[in-house]
Amino acid sequence: MNNNHLAIFKGKEIRRIIYLNEWWFVIRDVIVALTDSIQPDGYLKDMRRRDEELSKGWGQIATPIKIPTEGGIQNINCANTEGIFRIIQSIPSPKAEPFKLWLARVGYERVQEIEDPELATKRTRALYQAKGYPDAWIEKRMRGIEVRETLTDEWKKRDVGGDREYAILTAEISKATFGMTPSEYKEFKGIKRENLRDHMNDLELIFSMLGEASTTEITKNKNTKGFTQNKYAAKEGGTVAGNARKELEQKSGKKVSTKKNYLSKINKKTPQIVR
C-alpha cells in the first residue's frame, strides 16, 4: 500500500490512497465535498436509512483502510471509484455531476500511470510549474522524490513494517540532519497539513536528499535487517548530512533551515502535490 494522497475538489480536501492498484477515497470526505455537511457521519447514516439498497450493499462498497491522520494511523471507510459512484446516486447535490467527471478523470489517470509510470512524473512536474515553482527548484524536488523512493524500496526489502515504521525512520534522518523531526520542522515553518518538502528551499532539499541517500548507502553496505538495525542506519545517514550542514553553516555564517515557505505562491485551486 502506498502513502496516502490528498486531492482537492472545489476547495474541499479528499483523502485518497492506492489500494489494490486503484484509487480508494475516504467516504466521509466525499460527503463533505458534496454536501458541505458539518456532520458527515450523521448524513451518511441518514442516507443509508433512506436508501435500503445502498445499505444492503454497504459491506461491498465500504472498506476500512489504514489512513494516516493527525491522531495516528486509523482504519477509515473508503470506497473505490465504482463504490463512490454508487454513493453519489443517493446524494441530491448540484455538485454531483461535476464530481463524477472529476472522479472519472483521476481514476483514469491512475490507470494510465500504471501502464506508463513516467506519466506520474510528468503530471507532478506540471503541477509544480502551475503553482509557480521555479524550474531549478522543481528539478531538485523531483530528484528528491526519486531518492526517497529508492530508500523506501530498500526498507521494504529489509523487513521494515510499513508506514508507521517508515515515519519513525524518516524522523531519525530528519532529526540528525536538521535537528528537527518532520513535525517539528513543519511547526518551525508554520505549516500544518501541507507537504513539508514542498516548502523547503534549495539547500533544505539538498540536505534532505543527502540524508536519505546516505541512509540508503549505509543500509545497503551494512545489509541491515529489521526495524532496529535500520533505525540505527537512518541516524547514521542523517548524521552525515547533519555534519555537512553544520560545516556549511559555520563557513557561510548562515543557517540552512529557514522559516520561509512557498505558501504564498500556491494557487489554492490547484490540486496539492501528492508525493
Sequence and secondary structure as in RCSB ss.txt:
>XXXX:A:sequence
MNNNHLAIFKGKEIRRIIYLNEWWFVIRDVIVALTDSIQPDGYLKDMRRRDEELSKGWGQIATPIKIPTEGGIQN
INCANTEGIFRIIQSIPSPKAEPFKLWLARVGYERVQEIEDPELATKRTRALYQAKGYPDAWIEKRMRGIEVRET
LTDEWKKRDVGGDREYAILTAEISKATFGMTPSEYKEFKGIKRENLRDHMNDLELIFSMLGEASTTEITKNKNTK
GFTQNKYAAKEGGTVAGNARKELEQKSGKKVSTKKNYLSKINKKTPQIVR
>XXXX:A:secstr
    EEEEETTEEEEEEEETTEEEEEHHHHHHHHH  S HHHHHHHHHHH HHHHHTHHHH EEEEEEETTEEEE
EEEEEHHHHHHHHTT   TTHHHHHHHHHHHHHHHHHHHH THHHHHHHHHHHHHTT  HHHHHHHHHHHHHHHH
HHHHHHHTT  HHHHHHHHHHHHHHHHHSS HHHHHHHHT SSS GGGG  HHHHHHHHHHHHHHHHHHHHHT  
HHHHHHHHHHHHHHHHHHHHHHHHHHHSS S  S  SGGG  TTS     
